[in-house]
Amino acid sequence: MLNRLSFFILISLFLFSCDKEKSALKKINGQWEITSYKRTESNGLSFFASASGDMTFSEVDKYKSPSLFKANISYSFETDDGTIQENGSIEMIEKGDFMNVITFDASNNPTDTIKYRIITCTKTDLQLEYNDSIGRVNNLIFKKKK
């Protein structure tokens, strides 16, 4: 009896852990408008930018295919400004707490993979964090567009 119960619990945990990634993918799908952009330098100093634009995630296939994304964000810090214009795909990992963001070039060839931490993901709010190539931590907060 104990072996059957243990087997059932083990199978249930396995199934629910896969569902967390699917659930995170469902929540993140849609168009998100940026409301806040904070950058923390490698020395610990943090700066806030004025930012505008959005990020869109669209589900391709509900099983195993990555979701596509497109980012079009303009930002302005005191010392620099710029834009984030990227497209590519995402893959939910680590039970939906993180995602790999794979960017594509103009010919749709993968160019880079960045691991994003999903701090908050609800039906209305999304907070993402990632480290860039020079060691800065970028924190982006979004609101869901209708």
Secondary structure in CASP SS format (residue, H / E / C, confidence):
PFRMAT SS
TARGET T0000
AUTHOR 0000-0000-0000
METHOD secondary structure of the structure
MODEL  1
M C 1.00
L H 1.00
N H 1.00
R H 1.00
L H 1.00
S H 1.00
F H 1.00
F H 1.00
I H 1.00
L H 1.00
I H 1.00
S H 1.00
L H 1.00
F H 1.00
L H 1.00
F H 1.00
S H 1.00
C H 1.00
D H 1.00
K H 1.00
E H 1.00
K H 1.00
S H 1.00
A H 1.00
L H 1.00
K H 1.00
K H 1.00
I H 1.00
N C 1.00
G E 1.00
Q E 1.00
W E 1.00
E E 1.00
I E 1.00
T E 1.00
S E 1.00
Y E 1.00
K E 1.00
R E 1.00
T E 1.00
E C 1.00
S C 1.00
N C 1.00
G C 1.00
L C 1.00
S E 1.00
F E 1.00
F E 1.00
A E 1.00
S E 1.00
A E 1.00
S E 1.00
G E 1.00
D E 1.00
M E 1.00
T E 1.00
F E 1.00
S E 1.00
E C 1.00
V C 1.00
D C 1.00
K C 1.00
Y C 1.00
K C 1.00
S C 1.00
P C 1.00
S E 1.00
L E 1.00
F E 1.00
K E 1.00
A E 1.00
N E 1.00
I E 1.00
S E 1.00
Y E 1.00
S E 1.00
F C 1.00
E C 1.00
T C 1.00
D C 1.00
D E 1.00
G E 1.00
T E 1.00
I E 1.00
Q E 1.00
E E 1.00
N E 1.00
G E 1.00
S E 1.00
I E 1.00
E E 1.00
M E 1.00
I E 1.00
E H 1.00
K H 1.00
G H 1.00
D C 1.00
F E 1.00
M E 1.00
N E 1.00
V E 1.00
I E 1.00
T E 1.00
F E 1.00
D C 1.00
A C 1.00
S C 1.00
N C 1.00
N C 1.00
P E 1.00
T E 1.00
D E 1.00
T E 1.00
I E 1.00
K E 1.00
Y E 1.00
R E 1.00
I E 1.00
I E 1.00
T E 1.00
C E 1.00
T C 1.00
K C 1.00
T C 1.00
D E 1.00
L E 1.00
Q E 1.00
L E 1.00
E E 1.00
Y E 1.00
N E 1.00
D C 1.00
S C 1.00
I C 1.00
G C 1.00
R C 1.00
V E 1.00
N E 1.00
N E 1.00
L E 1.00
I E 1.00
F E 1.00
K E 1.00
K E 1.00
K C 1.00
K C 1.00
END
